[in-house]
Amino acid sequence: MTLLNRSAAAAPRPALQLVITHDRLEPAGTTPLAADPTLAPALIAQDAVDLLLSAEIRRVRVCGADRCALRFPDRSPARNRRWCSMSRCGNRTKVRLHQARTRQSGRITES
C-alpha cells in the first residue's frame, strides 16, 4: 500500500482538457506530462488508487478462459459476464467445450 501511495504521489496528474469534434465532447490530445515515459508508473498508480476507491472495483472480473487471466470490468446488465471478450475468449472456450462433449459422445473420431 505504501509503495502504491508513493508512486501515485510521484507526479502531478495531467490536466484534463476537452475539445469539441463533430458536435461531441472528446478528450484533447496528450499532455507533455503523459508523454514522459518516466512518469508512467506514477500515472498507473494514480489510476489504481482511483479504481480501488471507486464502486467499479466490485465489477472487476478475471476472464474465465483457461489460457487468459485478463481483468475486465463487468458492465453487463446481469453482472454475470464470464469472459473478457466473446471474440477473444468466449467463442474459443465454447468451441473447445463443444468439441470435448462431442468426443465423449463418440461422434468425432480421432485420426
Secondary structure, DSSP 8 states (H G I E B T S, - for coil): -HHHHHHHHTS------EEEETTEEEE----HHHH-GGGHHHHHHHHHHHHHTSGGGGGEEE--STT---EEE---TTS---SS-IIIIIHHHHHHHHHHHHHHHT-S---
